[in-house]
């Protein structure tokens, strides 16, 4: 049969100029974590072991908190609430991709020791 048409490679421009910098890829990070408060309502209940709540934090390119929600519940709504408040009070640095600031996510872990 006839030969297939010859493939023609067209040069495509990159979607943006690839800048070079010391750290082209940096994940979002917590720069000043806030300590969660132990919930007043639970001080009489007594915790007998370490309890952990993990909060998923969305951070904008400028390092500002965009949103936060419970990723892994501690099993205690009052503790989850305090962990969420601490995550929202904390300060973050945004992520960097190809040397440009981008939004990113961070998992804020709050440990609650037995009271």
Phi, psi and omega in degrees: 000181180292151178291145175294152180299148179292137178285133178249120178273123179258133177292129179252141178280148178296151181299332173202162181294128177281109179279156174247139180208170183297322183228085185293334181230118180225128177286157173299148184215160174270129181258330178218088181289142177263135179287130176289147176274146175283129184298128178306319185297342184255358184296332180272338183291325180079119172259139183251357179210167177299135177239136184237135171239136177246129182248129178270123186244130174259129185238132181281172183301339181269003179087009179271144178292124179266321180195161177209141178210163183287122178269311179229113183289148176282344187097353180237111182305322181294322179289318177301319180298315180294322178296318179296317178298318180296319179297320180290330179282339185289162178249146187229165169243141182287172179274163177231133177225127184051042177069010180245142177293134178224164175286156181207182179231158181214141175261114179268121182254126179245121178259131177245113179282155174305135184280000000 
